[in-house]
Amino acid sequence: MVSRRSGLGFGLLIGAGVAVQGRINGELGVRLQDGIAAAVVSFGSGFLVLVVAVLLSSRLRAGLREVRAALAAGELRHWQLLGGLFGALFVASQSLTVAALGVTAFTVAAVSGQLLSSLLVDRLGVGPGGRTPVTVARLGGAVLAVAAVLLAGSGGSAPLSLRTSSWLEGVPGPVLLALPAAAGIGLAWQQAWNGRIGTTGSPFAATVINFAVGLVGLLIVEALVVARVGPPAEFPRQPWLYLGGVIGVLFIAAGVLVVRWVGVLLMGLSTVAGQLTCSLVLDWALPTGAELSAVKLLGCVLTLAAVVVAARAPVASEREQVG
């Protein structure tokens, strides 16, 4: 059996992967001067990897057939397949805002939005684990999360005309934080709906559907952008700028294993810790136009505290929800 320490270590690596993906997609969005096009590249490359895997594995194809059977039997609703749209929003927000806000401020906003939304998702029982009451600890964590977003936003940002597409020029940093916060809110619903798919088909089937739906949504939006302003003038030649989608597939697949080893609670804590820590390192070692200020550091610490407070629940009950 894999030790808890090993599981937590992999959770930290998953969180770091999310932060690295954000930096890659953000830089690609700046180079293309089109954040939606960068998101299409990220989702498209990840989807191609998944298509190859499906073609090579009969077991993976069987999982997709089980999802289709669950839809026909009414065990799944068609709208529960739309979680990929929220994933597309998250990747698009990375491409549009990371270069201006910095990875740290983006991460604080996204994690805080996700935590707030999780309260409602758990209360409504949207996910496969059923209803979870809003406890004092969870509510207290949400309040801390909101404070962290406001604090991180007060740290200022770089001139947006230098680091983002022209549509965001002149948007103040605190207002720009609303996009990753909204993407974080959507992540909670994405995870809940993907969890429903995973219980009827397989975690891999949920991943394939997630990427397919998100890619379709992004292609529709990008078609409207191209019709209005034209396609990107030139695609950069650096190969590392096209690794965001592959990294996304890897950390989603790894998450399926880690949650079995350490449970939902410890995976969530370790993933967020890895994401925030790596964000700080990236903003320090490879700064974008946004400076790593003391208030952003404090906002990061406050978000970690919010996650710890909100996740304070008996381990047993958390595992019961998974089963």
Contacts in CASP RR format, 6 or more apart in sequence:
PFRMAT RR
TARGET T0000
AUTHOR 0000-0000-0000
METHOD contacts of the structure
MODEL  1
MVSRRSGLGFGLLIGAGVAVQGRINGELGVRLQDGIAAAVVSFGSGFLVL
VVAVLLSSRLRAGLREVRAALAAGELRHWQLLGGLFGALFVASQSLTVAA
LGVTAFTVAAVSGQLLSSLLVDRLGVGPGGRTPVTVARLGGAVLAVAAVL
LAGSGGSAPLSLRTSSWLEGVPGPVLLALPAAAGIGLAWQQAWNGRIGTT
GSPFAATVINFAVGLVGLLIVEALVVARVGPPAEFPRQPWLYLGGVIGVL
FIAAGVLVVRWVGVLLMGLSTVAGQLTCSLVLDWALPTGAELSAVKLLGC
VLTLAAVVVAARAPVASEREQVG
2 261 0 8 1.000
4 261 0 8 1.000
4 262 0 8 1.000
4 266 0 8 1.000
6 261 0 8 1.000
7 258 0 8 1.000
7 261 0 8 1.000
7 262 0 8 1.000
7 266 0 8 1.000
7 267 0 8 1.000
7 270 0 8 1.000
8 262 0 8 1.000
8 266 0 8 1.000
8 270 0 8 1.000
9 270 0 8 1.000
10 254 0 8 1.000
10 255 0 8 1.000
10 257 0 8 1.000
10 258 0 8 1.000
10 261 0 8 1.000
11 254 0 8 1.000
11 255 0 8 1.000
11 258 0 8 1.000
11 262 0 8 1.000
11 267 0 8 1.000
11 268 0 8 1.000
11 270 0 8 1.000
11 271 0 8 1.000
11 274 0 8 1.000
12 270 0 8 1.000
12 271 0 8 1.000
12 273 0 8 1.000
12 274 0 8 1.000
12 277 0 8 1.000
13 251 0 8 1.000
13 254 0 8 1.000
13 274 0 8 1.000
14 251 0 8 1.000
14 254 0 8 1.000
14 255 0 8 1.000
14 258 0 8 1.000
14 267 0 8 1.000
14 270 0 8 1.000
14 271 0 8 1.000
14 274 0 8 1.000
15 251 0 8 1.000
15 270 0 8 1.000
15 271 0 8 1.000
15 272 0 8 1.000
15 273 0 8 1.000
15 274 0 8 1.000
15 275 0 8 1.000
15 278 0 8 1.000
16 274 0 8 1.000
16 275 0 8 1.000
16 277 0 8 1.000
16 278 0 8 1.000
17 247 0 8 1.000
17 248 0 8 1.000
17 250 0 8 1.000
17 251 0 8 1.000
17 275 0 8 1.000
17 278 0 8 1.000
18 107 0 8 1.000
18 248 0 8 1.000
18 251 0 8 1.000
18 271 0 8 1.000
18 275 0 8 1.000
19 103 0 8 1.000
19 107 0 8 1.000
19 274 0 8 1.000
19 275 0 8 1.000
19 276 0 8 1.000
19 278 0 8 1.000
19 279 0 8 1.000
19 282 0 8 1.000
20 247 0 8 1.000
20 278 0 8 1.000
20 282 0 8 1.000
21 42 0 8 1.000
21 91 0 8 1.000
21 94 0 8 1.000
21 244 0 8 1.000
21 245 0 8 1.000
21 247 0 8 1.000
21 248 0 8 1.000
21 251 0 8 1.000
22 94 0 8 1.000
22 98 0 8 1.000
22 103 0 8 1.000
22 106 0 8 1.000
22 244 0 8 1.000
23 98 0 8 1.000
23 103 0 8 1.000
23 282 0 8 1.000
23 286 0 8 1.000
23 288 0 8 1.000
24 42 0 8 1.000
24 240 0 8 1.000
24 241 0 8 1.000
24 243 0 8 1.000
24 244 0 8 1.000
24 247 0 8 1.000
25 38 0 8 1.000
25 39 0 8 1.000
25 42 0 8 1.000
25 91 0 8 1.000
25 94 0 8 1.000
25 95 0 8 1.000
25 98 0 8 1.000
25 244 0 8 1.000
26 35 0 8 1.000
26 38 0 8 1.000
26 94 0 8 1.000
26 95 0 8 1.000
26 96 0 8 1.000
26 97 0 8 1.000
26 98 0 8 1.000
26 99 0 8 1.000
27 98 0 8 1.000
27 99 0 8 1.000
27 241 0 8 1.000
27 288 0 8 1.000
28 35 0 8 1.000
28 38 0 8 1.000
28 41 0 8 1.000
28 42 0 8 1.000
28 95 0 8 1.000
28 236 0 8 1.000
28 241 0 8 1.000
28 242 0 8 1.000
29 35 0 8 1.000
29 37 0 8 1.000
29 38 0 8 1.000
29 95 0 8 1.000
29 96 0 8 1.000
29 99 0 8 1.000
29 165 0 8 1.000
30 99 0 8 1.000
30 163 0 8 1.000
30 164 0 8 1.000
30 165 0 8 1.000
31 236 0 8 1.000
31 241 0 8 1.000
32 38 0 8 1.000
32 232 0 8 1.000
32 235 0 8 1.000
32 236 0 8 1.000
33 165 0 8 1.000
33 166 0 8 1.000
33 232 0 8 1.000
33 233 0 8 1.000
34 165 0 8 1.000
34 222 0 8 1.000
34 225 0 8 1.000
34 231 0 8 1.000
34 232 0 8 1.000
35 92 0 8 1.000
35 95 0 8 1.000
35 96 0 8 1.000
35 165 0 8 1.000
36 92 0 8 1.000
36 95 0 8 1.000
36 96 0 8 1.000
36 218 0 8 1.000
36 221 0 8 1.000
36 222 0 8 1.000
36 225 0 8 1.000
37 222 0 8 1.000
37 225 0 8 1.000
37 231 0 8 1.000
37 232 0 8 1.000
38 95 0 8 1.000
39 88 0 8 1.000
39 91 0 8 1.000
39 92 0 8 1.000
39 94 0 8 1.000
39 95 0 8 1.000
39 218 0 8 1.000
40 215 0 8 1.000
40 218 0 8 1.000
40 219 0 8 1.000
40 222 0 8 1.000
41 242 0 8 1.000
42 91 0 8 1.000
42 95 0 8 1.000
42 244 0 8 1.000
42 245 0 8 1.000
42 248 0 8 1.000
43 88 0 8 1.000
43 91 0 8 1.000
43 211 0 8 1.000
43 214 0 8 1.000
43 215 0 8 1.000
43 218 0 8 1.000
43 245 0 8 1.000
44 211 0 8 1.000
44 215 0 8 1.000
44 245 0 8 1.000
45 242 0 8 1.000
45 243 0 8 1.000
45 244 0 8 1.000
45 245 0 8 1.000
45 246 0 8 1.000
46 211 0 8 1.000
46 244 0 8 1.000
46 245 0 8 1.000
46 246 0 8 1.000
46 248 0 8 1.000
46 249 0 8 1.000
47 208 0 8 1.000
47 211 0 8 1.000
47 212 0 8 1.000
47 215 0 8 1.000
49 245 0 8 1.000
49 246 0 8 1.000
49 249 0 8 1.000
50 207 0 8 1.000
50 208 0 8 1.000
50 211 0 8 1.000
50 249 0 8 1.000
53 60 0 8 1.000
53 204 0 8 1.000
54 60 0 8 1.000
54 61 0 8 1.000
54 64 0 8 1.000
54 208 0 8 1.000
60 202 0 8 1.000
60 204 0 8 1.000
60 205 0 8 1.000
60 208 0 8 1.000
63 201 0 8 1.000
63 202 0 8 1.000
63 204 0 8 1.000
63 205 0 8 1.000
64 201 0 8 1.000
64 205 0 8 1.000
64 208 0 8 1.000
64 209 0 8 1.000
66 200 0 8 1.000
66 201 0 8 1.000
66 202 0 8 1.000
66 205 0 8 1.000
67 76 0 8 1.000
67 197 0 8 1.000
67 200 0 8 1.000
67 201 0 8 1.000
67 205 0 8 1.000
67 209 0 8 1.000
70 76 0 8 1.000
70 200 0 8 1.000
70 201 0 8 1.000
71 77 0 8 1.000
71 78 0 8 1.000
71 81 0 8 1.000
75 200 0 8 1.000
76 196 0 8 1.000
76 197 0 8 1.000
76 200 0 8 1.000
80 193 0 8 1.000
80 196 0 8 1.000
80 197 0 8 1.000
81 193 0 8 1.000
81 197 0 8 1.000
81 209 0 8 1.000
81 213 0 8 1.000
82 193 0 8 1.000
82 213 0 8 1.000
83 189 0 8 1.000
83 190 0 8 1.000
83 193 0 8 1.000
83 194 0 8 1.000
83 210 0 8 1.000
83 213 0 8 1.000
83 214 0 8 1.000
84 190 0 8 1.000
84 194 0 8 1.000
84 209 0 8 1.000
84 210 0 8 1.000
84 211 0 8 1.000
84 213 0 8 1.000
84 214 0 8 1.000
85 213 0 8 1.000
85 214 0 8 1.000
85 217 0 8 1.000
86 183 0 8 1.000
86 186 0 8 1.000
86 187 0 8 1.000
86 189 0 8 1.000
86 190 0 8 1.000
87 183 0 8 1.000
87 186 0 8 1.000
87 187 0 8 1.000
87 190 0 8 1.000
87 210 0 8 1.000
87 214 0 8 1.000
88 213 0 8 1.000
88 214 0 8 1.000
88 215 0 8 1.000
88 217 0 8 1.000
88 218 0 8 1.000
89 182 0 8 1.000
89 183 0 8 1.000
89 186 0 8 1.000
90 110 0 8 1.000
90 180 0 8 1.000
90 183 0 8 1.000
90 184 0 8 1.000
90 186 0 8 1.000
90 187 0 8 1.000
90 190 0 8 1.000
91 218 0 8 1.000
92 183 0 8 1.000
92 218 0 8 1.000
92 221 0 8 1.000
93 106 0 8 1.000
93 110 0 8 1.000
93 179 0 8 1.000
93 180 0 8 1.000
93 182 0 8 1.000
93 183 0 8 1.000
94 106 0 8 1.000
94 180 0 8 1.000
96 164 0 8 1.000
96 165 0 8 1.000
96 168 0 8 1.000
96 179 0 8 1.000
97 106 0 8 1.000
97 164 0 8 1.000
97 168 0 8 1.000
97 176 0 8 1.000
97 177 0 8 1.000
97 179 0 8 1.000
97 180 0 8 1.000
98 106 0 8 1.000
98 288 0 8 1.000
99 163 0 8 1.000
99 164 0 8 1.000
99 288 0 8 1.000
99 289 0 8 1.000
99 290 0 8 1.000
100 157 0 8 1.000
100 158 0 8 1.000
100 160 0 8 1.000
100 163 0 8 1.000
100 164 0 8 1.000
100 168 0 8 1.000
100 173 0 8 1.000
100 176 0 8 1.000
100 288 0 8 1.000
100 289 0 8 1.000
100 290 0 8 1.000
101 109 0 8 1.000
101 157 0 8 1.000
101 173 0 8 1.000
101 176 0 8 1.000
101 177 0 8 1.000
101 180 0 8 1.000
101 290 0 8 1.000
102 157 0 8 1.000
102 279 0 8 1.000
102 283 0 8 1.000
102 288 0 8 1.000
102 289 0 8 1.000
102 290 0 8 1.000
102 292 0 8 1.000
103 278 0 8 1.000
103 279 0 8 1.000
103 282 0 8 1.000
103 283 0 8 1.000
103 288 0 8 1.000
104 152 0 8 1.000
104 276 0 8 1.000
104 279 0 8 1.000
104 280 0 8 1.000
104 283 0 8 1.000
104 292 0 8 1.000
104 296 0 8 1.000
104 297 0 8 1.000
104 300 0 8 1.000
105 152 0 8 1.000
105 153 0 8 1.000
105 155 0 8 1.000
105 157 0 8 1.000
105 177 0 8 1.000
105 290 0 8 1.000
105 296 0 8 1.000
106 180 0 8 1.000
106 279 0 8 1.000
107 180 0 8 1.000
107 275 0 8 1.000
107 276 0 8 1.000
107 279 0 8 1.000
107 300 0 8 1.000
107 303 0 8 1.000
108 148 0 8 1.000
108 149 0 8 1.000
108 152 0 8 1.000
108 276 0 8 1.000
108 296 0 8 1.000
108 299 0 8 1.000
108 300 0 8 1.000
108 303 0 8 1.000
109 149 0 8 1.000
109 152 0 8 1.000
109 153 0 8 1.000
109 177 0 8 1.000
109 178 0 8 1.000
109 180 0 8 1.000
109 181 0 8 1.000
109 184 0 8 1.000
110 180 0 8 1.000
110 181 0 8 1.000
110 183 0 8 1.000
110 184 0 8 1.000
110 187 0 8 1.000
111 145 0 8 1.000
111 184 0 8 1.000
111 272 0 8 1.000
111 275 0 8 1.000
111 276 0 8 1.000
111 303 0 8 1.000
111 307 0 8 1.000
112 145 0 8 1.000
112 146 0 8 1.000
112 148 0 8 1.000
112 149 0 8 1.000
112 181 0 8 1.000
112 184 0 8 1.000
112 303 0 8 1.000
112 306 0 8 1.000
113 145 0 8 1.000
113 149 0 8 1.000
113 181 0 8 1.000
113 182 0 8 1.000
113 184 0 8 1.000
113 185 0 8 1.000
113 188 0 8 1.000
114 184 0 8 1.000
114 185 0 8 1.000
114 186 0 8 1.000
114 187 0 8 1.000
114 188 0 8 1.000
115 141 0 8 1.000
115 142 0 8 1.000
115 145 0 8 1.000
115 306 0 8 1.000
115 307 0 8 1.000
115 310 0 8 1.000
116 142 0 8 1.000
116 145 0 8 1.000
116 146 0 8 1.000
116 185 0 8 1.000
117 184 0 8 1.000
117 185 0 8 1.000
117 186 0 8 1.000
117 187 0 8 1.000
117 188 0 8 1.000
117 189 0 8 1.000
118 188 0 8 1.000
118 310 0 8 1.000
119 134 0 8 1.000
119 138 0 8 1.000
119 139 0 8 1.000
119 142 0 8 1.000
120 188 0 8 1.000
121 127 0 8 1.000
121 188 0 8 1.000
121 189 0 8 1.000
121 192 0 8 1.000
122 130 0 8 1.000
122 131 0 8 1.000
122 132 0 8 1.000
122 134 0 8 1.000
122 138 0 8 1.000
123 131 0 8 1.000
123 132 0 8 1.000
123 133 0 8 1.000
123 134 0 8 1.000
124 131 0 8 1.000
125 131 0 8 1.000
125 132 0 8 1.000
125 192 0 8 1.000
126 189 0 8 1.000
126 192 0 8 1.000
126 193 0 8 1.000
127 191 0 8 1.000
127 192 0 8 1.000
127 193 0 8 1.000
127 195 0 8 1.000
127 196 0 8 1.000
128 192 0 8 1.000
128 195 0 8 1.000
128 196 0 8 1.000
128 198 0 8 1.000
128 199 0 8 1.000
129 321 0 8 1.000
129 322 0 8 1.000
129 323 0 8 1.000
130 321 0 8 1.000
132 321 0 8 1.000
135 313 0 8 1.000
137 309 0 8 1.000
137 310 0 8 1.000
137 311 0 8 1.000
137 312 0 8 1.000
137 313 0 8 1.000
138 310 0 8 1.000
140 306 0 8 1.000
140 309 0 8 1.000
140 310 0 8 1.000
141 305 0 8 1.000
141 306 0 8 1.000
141 307 0 8 1.000
141 309 0 8 1.000
141 310 0 8 1.000
142 306 0 8 1.000
142 310 0 8 1.000
143 306 0 8 1.000
144 302 0 8 1.000
144 303 0 8 1.000
144 305 0 8 1.000
144 306 0 8 1.000
144 309 0 8 1.000
144 310 0 8 1.000
145 303 0 8 1.000
145 306 0 8 1.000
145 307 0 8 1.000
145 310 0 8 1.000
147 302 0 8 1.000
148 299 0 8 1.000
148 300 0 8 1.000
148 302 0 8 1.000
148 303 0 8 1.000
148 306 0 8 1.000
149 177 0 8 1.000
149 181 0 8 1.000
150 174 0 8 1.000
151 295 0 8 1.000
151 298 0 8 1.000
151 299 0 8 1.000
151 302 0 8 1.000
152 177 0 8 1.000
152 295 0 8 1.000
152 296 0 8 1.000
152 299 0 8 1.000
152 300 0 8 1.000
153 173 0 8 1.000
153 174 0 8 1.000
153 177 0 8 1.000
153 295 0 8 1.000
153 296 0 8 1.000
154 174 0 8 1.000
154 295 0 8 1.000
155 293 0 8 1.000
155 295 0 8 1.000
155 296 0 8 1.000
156 173 0 8 1.000
156 174 0 8 1.000
156 290 0 8 1.000
156 291 0 8 1.000
156 293 0 8 1.000
157 172 0 8 1.000
157 173 0 8 1.000
157 176 0 8 1.000
157 289 0 8 1.000
157 290 0 8 1.000
158 288 0 8 1.000
158 289 0 8 1.000
158 290 0 8 1.000
158 291 0 8 1.000
160 168 0 8 1.000
160 169 0 8 1.000
160 170 0 8 1.000
160 171 0 8 1.000
160 173 0 8 1.000
160 176 0 8 1.000
161 169 0 8 1.000
161 170 0 8 1.000
162 289 0 8 1.000
163 288 0 8 1.000
163 289 0 8 1.000
163 290 0 8 1.000
168 176 0 8 1.000
190 210 0 8 1.000
194 206 0 8 1.000
194 207 0 8 1.000
194 209 0 8 1.000
194 210 0 8 1.000
195 206 0 8 1.000
197 205 0 8 1.000
197 206 0 8 1.000
197 209 0 8 1.000
198 205 0 8 1.000
198 206 0 8 1.000
203 253 0 8 1.000
203 256 0 8 1.000
204 253 0 8 1.000
204 256 0 8 1.000
207 249 0 8 1.000
207 252 0 8 1.000
207 253 0 8 1.000
210 252 0 8 1.000
211 249 0 8 1.000
255 267 0 8 1.000
258 267 0 8 1.000
258 270 0 8 1.000
259 267 0 8 1.000
259 322 0 8 1.000
262 270 0 8 1.000
263 318 0 8 1.000
263 319 0 8 1.000
263 322 0 8 1.000
264 318 0 8 1.000
264 319 0 8 1.000
264 321 0 8 1.000
264 322 0 8 1.000
265 311 0 8 1.000
265 313 0 8 1.000
265 315 0 8 1.000
265 318 0 8 1.000
266 315 0 8 1.000
268 307 0 8 1.000
268 311 0 8 1.000
269 307 0 8 1.000
269 308 0 8 1.000
269 311 0 8 1.000
272 303 0 8 1.000
272 304 0 8 1.000
272 307 0 8 1.000
273 304 0 8 1.000
273 307 0 8 1.000
276 300 0 8 1.000
276 303 0 8 1.000
276 304 0 8 1.000
279 300 0 8 1.000
280 292 0 8 1.000
280 297 0 8 1.000
280 300 0 8 1.000
283 290 0 8 1.000
283 292 0 8 1.000
283 296 0 8 1.000
284 292 0 8 1.000
END
